[in-house]
Amino acid sequence: DHVNMAQSSNDTFPTAMHIAADAALQAMLPKLDGLRDAIAAKSDEWSDVVKIGRTHLEDATPLTVGQEWSGYVAMIDDARESLVADASHLLRLAAGGTAVGTGLNSAPGFDVDIAAAIAAITGRPFVTAPNKFAAQASLDPLVRASSGLRNLAVSLFKIANDLRWLGSGPRAGIHELELPANEPGSSIMPGKVNPTQCEAMTQVCAHIMGNNAAIAFAGSQGHFELNVFNPMMAYNFLQSVRLLADAAISFTDNCVVGIEPRIDNIAKGVENSLMLVTALAPKIGYDNAAKVAKTAHANGTTLKEEAVRLGLVSAAEFDRLVKPEKMTHPG
């Protein structure tokens, strides 16, 4: 009686969910940070390696490999910041609301005291939820935290997919990056190496997006003073966090730290790119620059040959204006 008189599964279940979800996130974040730092190290290492950018999957103007990877770092940083902010509401506990949020049968101050006790045990700054009716009926904090995981999954999917494309080949693809050969890649093609770590990460991210969709729907099912979708929401959330933590470790150790740039292929891409003509546009105008690029492409010649032949610039002017390494910053 002393337990059931003052507590209800209606407030203890969401309280347990919040504690478990917060603990899982705190265990996962260091793994994510390890992945972020490994990517940042590569960004610093390759800051001077000039490559051709791609937009619409087509050649674009140059940037450095380091700049490209700095974008990956920023994506993870932004998603992590949002996740931590979204998950902060998990620190508000429903305990003390009892049946419908009124606190019936609980001692005065019980909600504050139990939150303080949980904070002391866990070392996390848990507090009592300011409104127990929302805490028991909506489960919005878990929905928000799940959306933070989804945002992180979206970013990691893009990163893993980029690395898969950039490592494609080795002879008939882009092959600007050499991905680690962790496993035999084909049951029929000898010597084939597949981007299995990238594929694993993208599958994990897809699963997290699916779990989030289910959690969002479950969060909408708070009928009057109670949402009964607690078990499914907790299961999906904890699964997503565990998957993300495991994938981050594997992707870091078995892929990112072992990636190396193929300087030869990167240099060929820069040398052959028609989009270097963009550097001529301030001098000869957009239409003439487009004419140079299209003519060079049609004739299988170089930009320099066509720009000089068309009388738009001299060879010396071309060399002065078209410097890929100077095209990686404003000016």
N, C-alpha and C positions, 0 to 999 in steps of 0.2 A: 504493500500500500504506500509506503513512504516514497517509492519511486513513481509509481503510476498515478499518484494523486497530483504530483507537481510537474510531471513532464509528459510529453506526448510525442509519438513518432512524427507528428506534424511539424514539430520544431527541432527535434533531435536529429532527424534524418537530414534535413538541409544543413544543419550545423556540422554533422559528420562529413557531408559532401564538401563543404567549404574547407575544412581542415585537411582532408585528404587531397583535394585539388591544389591547395596552396603548397602542401608538402611536396607533391609531385612536380610542380613547377619549379620550386626551389632546387630540387635535385636535377632537373633538366637543364636549367639555365647555364650552369658551368660547361655542360657538353656543347651547347650552342655557342658559347663564348670561345671554346676551343676551335670550333669550325671557323668562326669569324676571324680569329687571330691567325689561323693558318692561311686564310685567303688574303688577309692584310699583309702578311709576310711576303706572299707572292707578288702582290701589288707593288710593294716597295722594291722588291728584287728586280722586277721587270719594268721599272719606271721609264727607262730610256729605249725600250724596244718598240720601234714604230711599226704599226701595222695598218691595214686598210679596215676601216669601219664598214658596217653593213646596216642598211635600212631597207625595209621591205624585202629582206634576204638578198638584196643586190648591193654591189660595191658602192661605197660612199667615201667620204673624205677621211684622211688618216687620223689616227689617235695612237696612243701608246697602249701596249698590253697592260701596263700598270694602271692607266686611266680606266680602261675597261673593267679591270678587277676592282678598282676603287669604287666603282658603281655597285658591285656586288657587296662590298663591305658596308656601304651606306644603306643598301636595301635591308641587310640584316639588322643594322643598328636601328633603323627607323621602325622595323617590325618588332624588334625586341622592346623598344621604348613603349610602343603602343600596347604590346602584350602586358607589360608590367603595369601600365596605367589601367588597362581594362581589368586586370586580375586583382587590383587593389581592393575592389569591392567584395572580394571573397573574404576579406578580413572582418566583415560585419556578420555577426552570428545571430541566428534566429532563436537560439536557446533562451527560454524564458517566456516565449509567446504562448506556450502550451497549445490548446486545441485550435483556436482560430486567430491568435495574435493578441488576445486581451490579457494573457498572463494569468487566467483563472487558476486558482489552487496553488500558485507559486508564492513563495514568501516575498515580501517587498525587497527589492534590490537583488533578487536572485539572478536576474539576467545580467546585471553588471558584474556580480561576483563570479559567476561561472565563466564569463568571457575573460575576466582577469586571471582566473585559475588556469584556463586553457592557454592564455598568453604566457603564463609563467612556465607551464610544462613544455610548450613547444618552442619558446624563445621567439615567437612571432607576435606582432602587435595586433592581436585580435581584440575587437571591441564588440559590445552588444549592438545589434542593428537598431538604428534610430526609429525605424517603423517596422514592427513585427508583422503587420498585415501584408506589407509588400514582400517581406523576407520569406513568408510562408506561401504566399499565393502566386508569386511571379517567377521566382528562380532566375531573375534577370542577371544577377552577377555571374552565374555560370555560363549563361548565353553570351555575355560580353567577353568573358575570358576565352570561351571557345572561338569567338570571332577573332580574337587576337592570335590564337593558334592557326586559324585559317589564313590570316594575313601573312603569317610567317611561312606557312606552307606554300602560298602563292609565290613568294619571293624565292624560296629554295627550289621550287619547281623550275622557275625561269633560269636560275643559276645552273642547276644540274643539266637542263636542256641545252643551254649555251655550250657547256663544256662537252657535251655529247656531240653537238654539231661541229665544234671547233676541233675535235679530235677525230672526226670522220675521215675515212680513207683506208689504208695509208696512201694509196697511189691515186685513187680516183675521187677523193673527197677534198675537204678543206685542209685538214691535217696541219693546222697551225700549232696544235698542242699534241704532245705525246702523253697519252694517258697510261697509267700503270697497267701492266698485263698481269692481273691477279689470278685469272683462271683460264683454262683452255676454253676458247670461245665458241667452238662449233663442233658438233658431233660428226660432221661430214667434210668440212673444209679445213684441212690441216693448216695450222699457223694463224688462223683467224683470231683476232682479239676483239671482243665486244665490250662496250662501255657498261658493264654490269652494275657498277656502283652508281652511276648516273641513273640507270634504269630502276634500281632499287629505291633511290631517293625520290624519283618522280612517282613511283607507285605508292610510297608512304604518304607523299603529299596529297595524292588523289584520295587516299583513304581518309586522311584528316579532313579534307574538304567534304567528303561524304558524311563523316561523323558530325561535322559542324552543321550540315543541313538538317540532320536528324535532331540535333540538340536545339537548333533554332525552332523547328516545328514543335518539339516537346515544350519549349518555353512558352509557346503560345497557348498551351492547353491548361493554363491555370484557371480553373472554374470556381468562381466565387472566392472562397477563403483558402483554397488548397490546390496545388498542382501535384498530381499523383505520378508524374513521369520521372520522379527522382531516380529510380534505379537505372533506367536506360541512359539518362543524362550523365550520371556518374560513371557508368561503364564506358560510354563512348569517350568522355573527356579523359579519363585516366588512360584509356587505350591510346588515344591520340598523343598524350604527353609521353608515354612510354615508347611508342613508335618513333616519335621525333627525337627523343634522347638517343635511342639505339642507332637510328639512321645517321644522326650527326656524328657520332663516334666513328661509325664505319666509313662514312663519306670522307671524314677528315683523314683517318689513318690509312685507308686503302685507296684513296683517290687523290685528294687535294695535295697532300704533302709530297706525293710522288710525281706530280705533273711537271713536265718540262716543255719549254717552247721550242718549236721547230724553226729556228732562226732562218734556215735556208728557204723554207716554204713561205714564211712571213715576208722575207725580202723579195721573193719572186712576185708575191701578190702586190706589194707596194710598187715594184718596178713596172708591172703590167697594167696597173689600174688606170682606167680612163678618167676616173673622177679627180685625179690630180689636176685636171684642167681647170678645176674650180679656182685655183690660185691665179689663173690668167684672167678671170672674169673682171676684176677691177681695172685691168689694163686694156683688154680688147672688147669687153662687153659680154653680156650673157649669150646673145645670139651667136656671136663669132666663136665663143668658147664651146657652145654646143655643136657648132659646125665642125670644129677641130675634132671633138670627141667622136662624133658620128662618122666622120670621114676616116679617122684612124681605125675605128672598129670595122668599117666596111672594107677597107683596104688591107687590114692586118698589119698596119704600120704603127709607129710610135706617135705619141702626142707631139713630141718635138719635131719630128719629120713633117707632119702635116701643118703645124703652126708656122714653121719656117716657109714651107712650100706655098702656103696661102698668103704669105707676106704680112702676117699679123704681128710677128715679133722676130727678132734675130735669134740666132742660136745662143748668143751670150745673154740676151734678155730672158730667154726661156730658162736657162740655167740659174739665173739670178732670182727669178720669180717662183719657179717650181722647185721648192725644197720641202720634201715631205715632213722633215723634222720640225720645220717652222709652221707647219699647218696644224699642229696639235695644240695651239693656244691662240687666243685672240690676236688679230692683227692682219 
